[in-house]
Amino acid sequence: MCEALDYIENKGKEIGIKEGIEIGMREGRDYAYLTGIPAVARNCGLSIQETMELLEVPIEDRERYAILLKE
């Protein structure tokens, strides 16, 4: 019985670590885009949309970043 509980606990930790890494990577990517897009747009004289295209921001993320950059 104890081995089964240890297995479940370890599996839960593995899942938690994996989810934490994924969240951290997503937040890091968001930070990079949300700080980089305005800088590139300003320095290159481009619109936010043109900059996102230039930086190859995934299409499914562009609307969210555009909204966040307006705040």
PDB file of N, CA, C, O and CB in Angstrom:
ATOM      1  N   MET A   1       0.824  -1.193   0.000  1.00  0.00           N
ATOM      2  CA  MET A   1       0.000   0.000   0.000  1.00  0.00           C
ATOM      3  C   MET A   1       0.866   1.254   0.000  1.00  0.00           C
ATOM      4  O   MET A   1       0.562   2.217  -0.704  1.00  0.00           O
ATOM      5  CB  MET A   1      -0.936   0.000   1.205  1.00  0.00           C
ATOM      6  N   CYS A   2       1.930   1.251   0.773  1.00  0.00           N
ATOM      7  CA  CYS A   2       2.794   2.420   0.876  1.00  0.00           C
ATOM      8  C   CYS A   2       3.479   2.715  -0.456  1.00  0.00           C
ATOM      9  O   CYS A   2       3.652   3.878  -0.821  1.00  0.00           O
ATOM     10  CB  CYS A   2       3.840   2.212   1.973  1.00  0.00           C
ATOM     11  N   GLU A   3       3.864   1.678  -1.177  1.00  0.00           N
ATOM     12  CA  GLU A   3       4.500   1.862  -2.481  1.00  0.00           C
ATOM     13  C   GLU A   3       3.545   2.527  -3.467  1.00  0.00           C
ATOM     14  O   GLU A   3       3.946   3.363  -4.277  1.00  0.00           O
ATOM     15  CB  GLU A   3       4.978   0.514  -3.038  1.00  0.00           C
ATOM     16  N   ALA A   4       2.289   2.144  -3.383  1.00  0.00           N
ATOM     17  CA  ALA A   4       1.289   2.731  -4.263  1.00  0.00           C
ATOM     18  C   ALA A   4       1.126   4.217  -3.971  1.00  0.00           C
ATOM     19  O   ALA A   4       1.006   5.021  -4.895  1.00  0.00           O
ATOM     20  CB  ALA A   4      -0.052   2.008  -4.111  1.00  0.00           C
ATOM     21  N   LEU A   5       1.120   4.582  -2.710  1.00  0.00           N
ATOM     22  CA  LEU A   5       0.983   5.994  -2.334  1.00  0.00           C
ATOM     23  C   LEU A   5       2.223   6.783  -2.753  1.00  0.00           C
ATOM     24  O   LEU A   5       2.117   7.920  -3.213  1.00  0.00           O
ATOM     25  CB  LEU A   5       0.752   6.132  -0.810  1.00  0.00           C
ATOM     26  N   ASP A   6       3.401   6.172  -2.591  1.00  0.00           N
ATOM     27  CA  ASP A   6       4.636   6.823  -3.031  1.00  0.00           C
ATOM     28  C   ASP A   6       4.615   7.054  -4.538  1.00  0.00           C
ATOM     29  O   ASP A   6       5.029   8.110  -5.018  1.00  0.00           O
ATOM     30  CB  ASP A   6       5.863   5.978  -2.640  1.00  0.00           C
ATOM     31  N   TYR A   7       4.131   6.060  -5.281  1.00  0.00           N
ATOM     32  CA  TYR A   7       4.041   6.182  -6.738  1.00  0.00           C
ATOM     33  C   TYR A   7       3.114   7.336  -7.116  1.00  0.00           C
ATOM     34  O   TYR A   7       3.447   8.156  -7.972  1.00  0.00           O
ATOM     35  CB  TYR A   7       3.537   4.861  -7.366  1.00  0.00           C
ATOM     36  N   ILE A   8       1.963   7.390  -6.478  1.00  0.00           N
ATOM     37  CA  ILE A   8       0.986   8.445  -6.773  1.00  0.00           C
ATOM     38  C   ILE A   8       1.572   9.812  -6.425  1.00  0.00           C
ATOM     39  O   ILE A   8       1.412  10.768  -7.184  1.00  0.00           O
ATOM     40  CB  ILE A   8      -0.335   8.207  -5.990  1.00  0.00           C
ATOM     41  N   GLU A   9       2.244   9.908  -5.290  1.00  0.00           N
ATOM     42  CA  GLU A   9       2.847  11.170  -4.885  1.00  0.00           C
ATOM     43  C   GLU A   9       3.923  11.606  -5.881  1.00  0.00           C
ATOM     44  O   GLU A   9       3.973  12.773  -6.270  1.00  0.00           O
ATOM     45  CB  GLU A   9       3.443  11.047  -3.480  1.00  0.00           C
ATOM     46  N   ASN A  10       4.769  10.685  -6.286  1.00  0.00           N
ATOM     47  CA  ASN A  10       5.836  11.003  -7.239  1.00  0.00           C
ATOM     48  C   ASN A  10       5.269  11.399  -8.594  1.00  0.00           C
ATOM     49  O   ASN A  10       5.766  12.321  -9.241  1.00  0.00           O
ATOM     50  CB  ASN A  10       6.778   9.813  -7.399  1.00  0.00           C
ATOM     51  N   LYS A  11       4.229  10.697  -9.015  1.00  0.00           N
ATOM     52  CA  LYS A  11       3.588  11.037 -10.289  1.00  0.00           C
ATOM     53  C   LYS A  11       2.994  12.440 -10.221  1.00  0.00           C
ATOM     54  O   LYS A  11       3.097  13.205 -11.179  1.00  0.00           O
ATOM     55  CB  LYS A  11       2.490  10.005 -10.644  1.00  0.00           C
ATOM     56  N   GLY A  12       2.376  12.780  -9.094  1.00  0.00           N
ATOM     57  CA  GLY A  12       1.811  14.115  -8.915  1.00  0.00           C
ATOM     58  C   GLY A  12       2.886  15.185  -8.959  1.00  0.00           C
ATOM     59  O   GLY A  12       2.683  16.253  -9.536  1.00  0.00           O
ATOM     60  N   LYS A  13       4.033  14.902  -8.349  1.00  0.00           N
ATOM     61  CA  LYS A  13       5.144  15.855  -8.388  1.00  0.00           C
ATOM     62  C   LYS A  13       5.643  16.049  -9.809  1.00  0.00           C
ATOM     63  O   LYS A  13       5.899  17.178 -10.229  1.00  0.00           O
ATOM     64  CB  LYS A  13       6.292  15.382  -7.490  1.00  0.00           C
ATOM     65  N   GLU A  14       5.783  14.959 -10.553  1.00  0.00           N
ATOM     66  CA  GLU A  14       6.234  15.045 -11.948  1.00  0.00           C
ATOM     67  C   GLU A  14       5.291  15.907 -12.776  1.00  0.00           C
ATOM     68  O   GLU A  14       5.727  16.753 -13.557  1.00  0.00           O
ATOM     69  CB  GLU A  14       6.342  13.643 -12.566  1.00  0.00           C
ATOM     70  N   ILE A  15       4.004  15.682 -12.597  1.00  0.00           N
ATOM     71  CA  ILE A  15       3.006  16.451 -13.335  1.00  0.00           C
ATOM     72  C   ILE A  15       3.079  17.922 -12.937  1.00  0.00           C
ATOM     73  O   ILE A  15       3.015  18.801 -13.796  1.00  0.00           O
ATOM     74  CB  ILE A  15       1.588  15.892 -13.081  1.00  0.00           C
ATOM     75  N   GLY A  16       3.212  18.193 -11.639  1.00  0.00           N
ATOM     76  CA  GLY A  16       3.298  19.574 -11.162  1.00  0.00           C
ATOM     77  C   GLY A  16       4.524  20.290 -11.699  1.00  0.00           C
ATOM     78  O   GLY A  16       4.449  21.454 -12.092  1.00  0.00           O
ATOM     79  N   ILE A  17       5.657  19.592 -11.715  1.00  0.00           N
ATOM     80  CA  ILE A  17       6.884  20.188 -12.245  1.00  0.00           C
ATOM     81  C   ILE A  17       6.731  20.493 -13.732  1.00  0.00           C
ATOM     82  O   ILE A  17       7.111  21.569 -14.193  1.00  0.00           O
ATOM     83  CB  ILE A  17       8.087  19.251 -12.013  1.00  0.00           C
ATOM     84  N   LYS A  18       6.175  19.548 -14.474  1.00  0.00           N
ATOM     85  CA  LYS A  18       5.978  19.753 -15.917  1.00  0.00           C
ATOM     86  C   LYS A  18       5.068  20.954 -16.174  1.00  0.00           C
ATOM     87  O   LYS A  18       5.365  21.789 -17.028  1.00  0.00           O
ATOM     88  CB  LYS A  18       5.380  18.484 -16.569  1.00  0.00           C
ATOM     89  N   GLU A  19       3.970  21.038 -15.441  1.00  0.00           N
ATOM     90  CA  GLU A  19       3.044  22.164 -15.609  1.00  0.00           C
ATOM     91  C   GLU A  19       3.715  23.481 -15.225  1.00  0.00           C
ATOM     92  O   GLU A  19       3.507  24.497 -15.889  1.00  0.00           O
ATOM     93  CB  GLU A  19       1.774  21.950 -14.760  1.00  0.00           C
ATOM     94  N   GLY A  20       4.509  23.473 -14.170  1.00  0.00           N
ATOM     95  CA  GLY A  20       5.217  24.680 -13.749  1.00  0.00           C
ATOM     96  C   GLY A  20       6.198  25.162 -14.807  1.00  0.00           C
ATOM     97  O   GLY A  20       6.306  26.361 -15.064  1.00  0.00           O
ATOM     98  N   ILE A  21       6.906  24.231 -15.413  1.00  0.00           N
ATOM     99  CA  ILE A  21       7.851  24.588 -16.477  1.00  0.00           C
ATOM    100  C   ILE A  21       7.112  25.189 -17.663  1.00  0.00           C
ATOM    101  O   ILE A  21       7.545  26.194 -18.226  1.00  0.00           O
ATOM    102  CB  ILE A  21       8.661  23.354 -16.925  1.00  0.00           C
ATOM    103  N   GLU A  22       5.997  24.575 -18.044  1.00  0.00           N
ATOM    104  CA  GLU A  22       5.211  25.082 -19.169  1.00  0.00           C
ATOM    105  C   GLU A  22       4.688  26.494 -18.889  1.00  0.00           C
ATOM    106  O   GLU A  22       4.723  27.352 -19.770  1.00  0.00           O
ATOM    107  CB  GLU A  22       4.039  24.135 -19.466  1.00  0.00           C
ATOM    108  N   ILE A  23       4.212  26.732 -17.689  1.00  0.00           N
ATOM    109  CA  ILE A  23       3.714  28.059 -17.323  1.00  0.00           C
ATOM    110  C   ILE A  23       4.849  29.072 -17.357  1.00  0.00           C
ATOM    111  O   ILE A  23       4.681  30.174 -17.881  1.00  0.00           O
ATOM    112  CB  ILE A  23       3.059  28.034 -15.924  1.00  0.00           C
ATOM    113  N   GLY A  24       5.996  28.712 -16.807  1.00  0.00           N
ATOM    114  CA  GLY A  24       7.150  29.608 -16.822  1.00  0.00           C
ATOM    115  C   GLY A  24       7.616  29.941 -18.215  1.00  0.00           C
ATOM    116  O   GLY A  24       7.968  31.087 -18.496  1.00  0.00           O
ATOM    117  N   MET A  25       7.625  28.954 -19.096  1.00  0.00           N
ATOM    118  CA  MET A  25       8.041  29.199 -20.480  1.00  0.00           C
ATOM    119  C   MET A  25       7.053  30.127 -21.178  1.00  0.00           C
ATOM    120  O   MET A  25       7.457  31.027 -21.914  1.00  0.00           O
ATOM    121  CB  MET A  25       8.163  27.871 -21.256  1.00  0.00           C
ATOM    122  N   ARG A  26       5.768  29.911 -20.950  1.00  0.00           N
ATOM    123  CA  ARG A  26       4.743  30.758 -21.566  1.00  0.00           C
ATOM    124  C   ARG A  26       4.859  32.194 -21.059  1.00  0.00           C
ATOM    125  O   ARG A  26       4.757  33.140 -21.840  1.00  0.00           O
ATOM    126  CB  ARG A  26       3.332  30.203 -21.275  1.00  0.00           C
ATOM    127  N   GLU A  27       5.073  32.359 -19.753  1.00  0.00           N
ATOM    128  CA  GLU A  27       5.218  33.708 -19.197  1.00  0.00           C
ATOM    129  C   GLU A  27       6.473  34.394 -19.726  1.00  0.00           C
ATOM    130  O   GLU A  27       6.460  35.596 -19.991  1.00  0.00           O
ATOM    131  CB  GLU A  27       5.259  33.652 -17.668  1.00  0.00           C
ATOM    132  N   GLY A  28       7.552  33.638 -19.879  1.00  0.00           N
ATOM    133  CA  GLY A  28       8.785  34.196 -20.428  1.00  0.00           C
ATOM    134  C   GLY A  28       8.621  34.631 -21.869  1.00  0.00           C
ATOM    135  O   GLY A  28       9.116  35.684 -22.269  1.00  0.00           O
ATOM    136  N   ARG A  29       7.921  33.813 -22.650  1.00  0.00           N
ATOM    137  CA  ARG A  29       7.663  34.150 -24.051  1.00  0.00           C
ATOM    138  C   ARG A  29       6.789  35.405 -24.130  1.00  0.00           C
ATOM    139  O   ARG A  29       7.045  36.292 -24.944  1.00  0.00           O
ATOM    140  CB  ARG A  29       6.980  32.962 -24.786  1.00  0.00           C
ATOM    141  N   ASP A  30       5.762  35.476 -23.285  1.00  0.00           N
ATOM    142  CA  ASP A  30       4.896  36.656 -23.266  1.00  0.00           C
ATOM    143  C   ASP A  30       5.695  37.908 -22.914  1.00  0.00           C
ATOM    144  O   ASP A  30       5.540  38.949 -23.552  1.00  0.00           O
ATOM    145  CB  ASP A  30       3.743  36.464 -22.265  1.00  0.00           C
ATOM    146  N   TYR A  31       6.548  37.804 -21.901  1.00  0.00           N
ATOM    147  CA  TYR A  31       7.359  38.957 -21.492  1.00  0.00           C
ATOM    148  C   TYR A  31       8.257  39.420 -22.643  1.00  0.00           C
ATOM    149  O   TYR A  31       8.375  40.616 -22.906  1.00  0.00           O
ATOM    150  CB  TYR A  31       8.216  38.604 -20.253  1.00  0.00           C
ATOM    151  N   ALA A  32       8.879  38.471 -23.314  1.00  0.00           N
ATOM    152  CA  ALA A  32       9.769  38.824 -24.424  1.00  0.00           C
ATOM    153  C   ALA A  32       9.004  39.541 -25.533  1.00  0.00           C
ATOM    154  O   ALA A  32       9.473  40.553 -26.055  1.00  0.00           O
ATOM    155  CB  ALA A  32      10.452  37.566 -24.984  1.00  0.00           C
ATOM    156  N   TYR A  33       7.846  39.031 -25.891  1.00  0.00           N
ATOM    157  CA  TYR A  33       7.057  39.668 -26.949  1.00  0.00           C
ATOM    158  C   TYR A  33       6.529  41.033 -26.498  1.00  0.00           C
ATOM    159  O   TYR A  33       6.578  42.002 -27.256  1.00  0.00           O
ATOM    160  CB  TYR A  33       5.885  38.759 -27.361  1.00  0.00           C
ATOM    161  N   LEU A  34       6.030  41.105 -25.273  1.00  0.00           N
ATOM    162  CA  LEU A  34       5.406  42.343 -24.814  1.00  0.00           C
ATOM    163  C   LEU A  34       6.410  43.463 -24.565  1.00  0.00           C
ATOM    164  O   LEU A  34       6.031  44.634 -24.539  1.00  0.00           O
ATOM    165  CB  LEU A  34       4.628  42.081 -23.557  1.00  0.00           C
ATOM    166  N   THR A  35       7.664  43.128 -24.383  1.00  0.00           N
ATOM    167  CA  THR A  35       8.690  44.161 -24.281  1.00  0.00           C
ATOM    168  C   THR A  35       9.378  44.399 -25.616  1.00  0.00           C
ATOM    169  O   THR A  35       9.801  45.517 -25.909  1.00  0.00           O
ATOM    170  CB  THR A  35       9.719  43.780 -23.230  1.00  0.00           C
ATOM    171  N   GLY A  36       9.490  43.358 -26.422  1.00  0.00           N
ATOM    172  CA  GLY A  36      10.194  43.473 -27.697  1.00  0.00           C
ATOM    173  C   GLY A  36       9.374  44.113 -28.805  1.00  0.00           C
ATOM    174  O   GLY A  36       9.903  44.900 -29.590  1.00  0.00           O
ATOM    175  N   ILE A  37       8.108  43.790 -28.878  1.00  0.00           N
ATOM    176  CA  ILE A  37       7.268  44.311 -29.966  1.00  0.00           C
ATOM    177  C   ILE A  37       7.253  45.842 -29.982  1.00  0.00           C
ATOM    178  O   ILE A  37       7.499  46.433 -31.034  1.00  0.00           O
ATOM    179  CB  ILE A  37       5.834  43.778 -29.831  1.00  0.00           C
ATOM    180  N   PRO A  38       6.975  46.503 -28.858  1.00  0.00           N
ATOM    181  CA  PRO A  38       6.965  47.972 -28.906  1.00  0.00           C
ATOM    182  C   PRO A  38       8.327  48.568 -29.267  1.00  0.00           C
ATOM    183  O   PRO A  38       8.397  49.566 -29.985  1.00  0.00           O
ATOM    184  CB  PRO A  38       6.514  48.523 -27.569  1.00  0.00           C
ATOM    185  N   ALA A  39       9.396  47.967 -28.776  1.00  0.00           N
ATOM    186  CA  ALA A  39      10.736  48.487 -29.067  1.00  0.00           C
ATOM    187  C   ALA A  39      11.056  48.366 -30.558  1.00  0.00           C
ATOM    188  O   ALA A  39      11.555  49.314 -31.164  1.00  0.00           O
ATOM    189  CB  ALA A  39      11.796  47.738 -28.236  1.00  0.00           C
ATOM    190  N   VAL A  40      10.774  47.219 -31.141  1.00  0.00           N
ATOM    191  CA  VAL A  40      11.037  47.029 -32.570  1.00  0.00           C
ATOM    192  C   VAL A  40      10.147  47.946 -33.390  1.00  0.00           C
ATOM    193  O   VAL A  40      10.610  48.556 -34.353  1.00  0.00           O
ATOM    194  CB  VAL A  40      10.813  45.559 -32.980  1.00  0.00           C
ATOM    195  N   ALA A  41       8.875  48.053 -33.020  1.00  0.00           N
ATOM    196  CA  ALA A  41       7.952  48.925 -33.753  1.00  0.00           C
ATOM    197  C   ALA A  41       8.450  50.366 -33.739  1.00  0.00           C
ATOM    198  O   ALA A  41       8.466  51.035 -34.773  1.00  0.00           O
ATOM    199  CB  ALA A  41       6.535  48.846 -33.149  1.00  0.00           C
ATOM    200  N   ARG A  42       8.854  50.838 -32.567  1.00  0.00           N
ATOM    201  CA  ARG A  42       9.326  52.211 -32.421  1.00  0.00           C
ATOM    202  C   ARG A  42      10.625  52.439 -33.209  1.00  0.00           C
ATOM    203  O   ARG A  42      10.748  53.432 -33.925  1.00  0.00           O
ATOM    204  CB  ARG A  42       9.541  52.540 -30.936  1.00  0.00           C
ATOM    205  N   ASN A  43      11.575  51.537 -33.080  1.00  0.00           N
ATOM    206  CA  ASN A  43      12.881  51.719 -33.719  1.00  0.00           C
ATOM    207  C   ASN A  43      12.862  51.512 -35.228  1.00  0.00           C
ATOM    208  O   ASN A  43      13.714  52.044 -35.939  1.00  0.00           O
ATOM    209  CB  ASN A  43      13.870  50.779 -33.112  1.00  0.00           C
ATOM    210  N   CYS A  44      11.903  50.750 -35.714  1.00  0.00           N
ATOM    211  CA  CYS A  44      11.830  50.481 -37.153  1.00  0.00           C
ATOM    212  C   CYS A  44      10.713  51.260 -37.834  1.00  0.00           C
ATOM    213  O   CYS A  44      10.554  51.182 -39.052  1.00  0.00           O
ATOM    214  CB  CYS A  44      11.634  48.999 -37.393  1.00  0.00           C
ATOM    215  N   GLY A  45       9.939  52.009 -37.054  1.00  0.00           N
ATOM    216  CA  GLY A  45       8.843  52.778 -37.632  1.00  0.00           C
ATOM    217  C   GLY A  45       7.735  51.900 -38.182  1.00  0.00           C
ATOM    218  O   GLY A  45       7.134  52.217 -39.209  1.00  0.00           O
ATOM    219  N   LEU A  46       7.463  50.796 -37.498  1.00  0.00           N
ATOM    220  CA  LEU A  46       6.435  49.858 -37.949  1.00  0.00           C
ATOM    221  C   LEU A  46       5.230  49.906 -37.016  1.00  0.00           C
ATOM    222  O   LEU A  46       5.327  50.367 -35.879  1.00  0.00           O
ATOM    223  CB  LEU A  46       7.000  48.424 -38.022  1.00  0.00           C
ATOM    224  N   SER A  47       4.110  49.429 -37.507  1.00  0.00           N
ATOM    225  CA  SER A  47       2.937  49.270 -36.648  1.00  0.00           C
ATOM    226  C   SER A  47       3.136  48.024 -35.792  1.00  0.00           C
ATOM    227  O   SER A  47       4.028  47.215 -36.048  1.00  0.00           O
ATOM    228  CB  SER A  47       1.618  49.169 -37.493  1.00  0.00           C
ATOM    229  N   ILE A  48       2.305  47.883 -34.789  1.00  0.00           N
ATOM    230  CA  ILE A  48       2.360  46.702 -33.932  1.00  0.00           C
ATOM    231  C   ILE A  48       2.102  45.446 -34.771  1.00  0.00           C
ATOM    232  O   ILE A  48       2.787  44.435 -34.617  1.00  0.00           O
ATOM    233  CB  ILE A  48       1.324  46.812 -32.773  1.00  0.00           C
ATOM    234  N   GLN A  49       1.112  45.524 -35.655  1.00  0.00           N
ATOM    235  CA  GLN A  49       0.789  44.366 -36.501  1.00  0.00           C
ATOM    236  C   GLN A  49       1.954  44.011 -37.428  1.00  0.00           C
ATOM    237  O   GLN A  49       2.283  42.835 -37.581  1.00  0.00           O
ATOM    238  CB  GLN A  49      -0.475  44.649 -37.332  1.00  0.00           C
ATOM    239  N   GLU A  50       2.577  45.010 -38.044  1.00  0.00           N
ATOM    240  CA  GLU A  50       3.725  44.765 -38.916  1.00  0.00           C
ATOM    241  C   GLU A  50       4.882  44.152 -38.133  1.00  0.00           C
ATOM    242  O   GLU A  50       5.575  43.259 -38.622  1.00  0.00           O
ATOM    243  CB  GLU A  50       4.175  46.069 -39.589  1.00  0.00           C
ATOM    244  N   THR A  51       5.077  44.632 -36.934  1.00  0.00           N
ATOM    245  CA  THR A  51       6.154  44.112 -36.098  1.00  0.00           C
ATOM    246  C   THR A  51       5.898  42.664 -35.723  1.00  0.00           C
ATOM    247  O   THR A  51       6.819  41.848 -35.756  1.00  0.00           O
ATOM    248  CB  THR A  51       6.311  44.959 -34.839  1.00  0.00           C
ATOM    249  N   MET A  52       4.661  42.327 -35.367  1.00  0.00           N
ATOM    250  CA  MET A  52       4.350  40.944 -35.021  1.00  0.00           C
ATOM    251  C   MET A  52       4.558  40.023 -36.217  1.00  0.00           C
ATOM    252  O   MET A  52       5.005  38.887 -36.060  1.00  0.00           O
ATOM    253  CB  MET A  52       2.912  40.830 -34.512  1.00  0.00           C
ATOM    254  N   GLU A  53       4.237  40.508 -37.402  1.00  0.00           N
ATOM    255  CA  GLU A  53       4.478  39.723 -38.603  1.00  0.00           C
ATOM    256  C   GLU A  53       5.981  39.543 -38.825  1.00  0.00           C
ATOM    257  O   GLU A  53       6.443  38.440 -39.120  1.00  0.00           O
ATOM    258  CB  GLU A  53       3.828  40.395 -39.827  1.00  0.00           C
ATOM    259  N   LEU A  54       6.735  40.628 -38.681  1.00  0.00           N
ATOM    260  CA  LEU A  54       8.187  40.581 -38.842  1.00  0.00           C
ATOM    261  C   LEU A  54       8.823  39.599 -37.864  1.00  0.00           C
ATOM    262  O   LEU A  54       9.710  38.831 -38.236  1.00  0.00           O
ATOM    263  CB  LEU A  54       8.787  41.973 -38.650  1.00  0.00           C
ATOM    264  N   LEU A  55       8.367  39.624 -36.612  1.00  0.00           N
ATOM    265  CA  LEU A  55       8.916  38.749 -35.576  1.00  0.00           C
ATOM    266  C   LEU A  55       8.337  37.334 -35.613  1.00  0.00           C
ATOM    267  O   LEU A  55       8.720  36.478 -34.816  1.00  0.00           O
ATOM    268  CB  LEU A  55       8.669  39.354 -34.220  1.00  0.00           C
ATOM    269  N   GLU A  56       7.418  37.101 -36.538  1.00  0.00           N
ATOM    270  CA  GLU A  56       6.769  35.800 -36.696  1.00  0.00           C
ATOM    271  C   GLU A  56       6.085  35.335 -35.408  1.00  0.00           C
ATOM    272  O   GLU A  56       6.173  34.172 -35.014  1.00  0.00           O
ATOM    273  CB  GLU A  56       7.789  34.764 -37.139  1.00  0.00           C
ATOM    274  N   VAL A  57       5.402  36.289 -34.770  1.00  0.00           N
ATOM    275  CA  VAL A  57       4.589  35.956 -33.602  1.00  0.00           C
ATOM    276  C   VAL A  57       3.490  35.022 -34.092  1.00  0.00           C
ATOM    277  O   VAL A  57       2.867  35.300 -35.117  1.00  0.00           O
ATOM    278  CB  VAL A  57       3.991  37.252 -32.904  1.00  0.00           C
ATOM    279  N   PRO A  58       3.236  33.925 -33.389  1.00  0.00           N
ATOM    280  CA  PRO A  58       2.176  33.015 -33.831  1.00  0.00           C
ATOM    281  C   PRO A  58       0.853  33.763 -34.031  1.00  0.00           C
ATOM    282  O   PRO A  58       0.451  34.576 -33.198  1.00  0.00           O
ATOM    283  CB  PRO A  58       1.991  31.877 -32.811  1.00  0.00           C
ATOM    284  N   ILE A  59       0.202  33.478 -35.127  1.00  0.00           N
ATOM    285  CA  ILE A  59      -1.031  34.166 -35.500  1.00  0.00           C
ATOM    286  C   ILE A  59      -2.073  34.092 -34.383  1.00  0.00           C
ATOM    287  O   ILE A  59      -2.779  35.067 -34.127  1.00  0.00           O
ATOM    288  CB  ILE A  59      -1.599  33.568 -36.786  1.00  0.00           C
ATOM    289  N   GLU A  60      -2.168  32.943 -33.721  1.00  0.00           N
ATOM    290  CA  GLU A  60      -3.185  32.778 -32.682  1.00  0.00           C
ATOM    291  C   GLU A  60      -2.913  33.639 -31.444  1.00  0.00           C
ATOM    292  O   GLU A  60      -3.806  33.809 -30.614  1.00  0.00           O
ATOM    293  CB  GLU A  60      -3.270  31.321 -32.277  1.00  0.00           C
ATOM    294  N   ASP A  61      -1.708  34.181 -31.304  1.00  0.00           N
ATOM    295  CA  ASP A  61      -1.364  35.020 -30.152  1.00  0.00           C
ATOM    296  C   ASP A  61      -1.422  36.515 -30.452  1.00  0.00           C
ATOM    297  O   ASP A  61      -1.400  37.324 -29.525  1.00  0.00           O
ATOM    298  CB  ASP A  61       0.014  34.668 -29.664  1.00  0.00           C
ATOM    299  N   ARG A  62      -1.496  36.893 -31.703  1.00  0.00           N
ATOM    300  CA  ARG A  62      -1.366  38.306 -32.079  1.00  0.00           C
ATOM    301  C   ARG A  62      -2.464  39.189 -31.511  1.00  0.00           C
ATOM    302  O   ARG A  62      -2.179  40.294 -31.049  1.00  0.00           O
ATOM    303  CB  ARG A  62      -1.362  38.433 -33.571  1.00  0.00           C
ATOM    304  N   GLU A  63      -3.687  38.741 -31.532  1.00  0.00           N
ATOM    305  CA  GLU A  63      -4.790  39.573 -31.015  1.00  0.00           C
ATOM    306  C   GLU A  63      -4.618  39.812 -29.520  1.00  0.00           C
ATOM    307  O   GLU A  63      -4.834  40.922 -29.035  1.00  0.00           O
ATOM    308  CB  GLU A  63      -6.162  38.904 -31.294  1.00  0.00           C
ATOM    309  N   ARG A  64      -4.229  38.768 -28.793  1.00  0.00           N
ATOM    310  CA  ARG A  64      -4.027  38.895 -27.341  1.00  0.00           C
ATOM    311  C   ARG A  64      -2.908  39.893 -27.039  1.00  0.00           C
ATOM    312  O   ARG A  64      -3.051  40.735 -26.152  1.00  0.00           O
ATOM    313  CB  ARG A  64      -3.696  37.516 -26.713  1.00  0.00           C
ATOM    314  N   TYR A  65      -1.800  39.805 -27.769  1.00  0.00           N
ATOM    315  CA  TYR A  65      -0.696  40.739 -27.546  1.00  0.00           C
ATOM    316  C   TYR A  65      -1.104  42.167 -27.923  1.00  0.00           C
ATOM    317  O   TYR A  65      -0.738  43.120 -27.234  1.00  0.00           O
ATOM    318  CB  TYR A  65       0.541  40.309 -28.356  1.00  0.00           C
ATOM    319  N   ALA A  66      -1.848  42.311 -28.999  1.00  0.00           N
ATOM    320  CA  ALA A  66      -2.297  43.653 -29.408  1.00  0.00           C
ATOM    321  C   ALA A  66      -3.163  44.281 -28.318  1.00  0.00           C
ATOM    322  O   ALA A  66      -3.038  45.470 -28.027  1.00  0.00           O
ATOM    323  CB  ALA A  66      -3.085  43.584 -30.742  1.00  0.00           C
ATOM    324  N   ILE A  67      -4.034  43.483 -27.722  1.00  0.00           N
ATOM    325  CA  ILE A  67      -4.891  43.982 -26.641  1.00  0.00           C
ATOM    326  C   ILE A  67      -4.056  44.350 -25.420  1.00  0.00           C
ATOM    327  O   ILE A  67      -4.256  45.407 -24.821  1.00  0.00           O
ATOM    328  CB  ILE A  67      -5.953  42.930 -26.260  1.00  0.00           C
ATOM    329  N   LEU A  68      -3.131  43.487 -25.056  1.00  0.00           N
ATOM    330  CA  LEU A  68      -2.290  43.749 -23.879  1.00  0.00           C
ATOM    331  C   LEU A  68      -1.398  44.962 -24.084  1.00  0.00           C
ATOM    332  O   LEU A  68      -1.118  45.687 -23.129  1.00  0.00           O
ATOM    333  CB  LEU A  68      -1.432  42.528 -23.558  1.00  0.00           C
ATOM    334  N   LEU A  69      -0.951  45.196 -25.298  1.00  0.00           N
ATOM    335  CA  LEU A  69      -0.068  46.335 -25.560  1.00  0.00           C
ATOM    336  C   LEU A  69      -0.827  47.666 -25.529  1.00  0.00           C
ATOM    337  O   LEU A  69      -0.217  48.718 -25.342  1.00  0.00           O
ATOM    338  CB  LEU A  69       0.621  46.162 -26.914  1.00  0.00           C
ATOM    339  N   LYS A  70      -2.139  47.628 -25.710  1.00  0.00           N
ATOM    340  CA  LYS A  70      -2.940  48.860 -25.663  1.00  0.00           C
ATOM    341  C   LYS A  70      -3.238  49.295 -24.245  1.00  0.00           C
ATOM    342  O   LYS A  70      -3.602  50.448 -24.013  1.00  0.00           O
ATOM    343  CB  LYS A  70      -4.239  48.672 -26.414  1.00  0.00           C
ATOM    344  N   GLU A  71      -3.087  48.365 -23.269  1.00  0.00           N
ATOM    345  CA  GLU A  71      -3.421  48.688 -21.870  1.00  0.00           C
ATOM    346  C   GLU A  71      -2.395  49.626 -21.271  1.00  0.00           C
ATOM    347  O   GLU A  71      -2.512  50.006 -20.106  1.00  0.00           O
ATOM    348  CB  GLU A  71      -3.514  47.411 -21.024  1.00  0.00           C
TER     349      GLU A  71
END
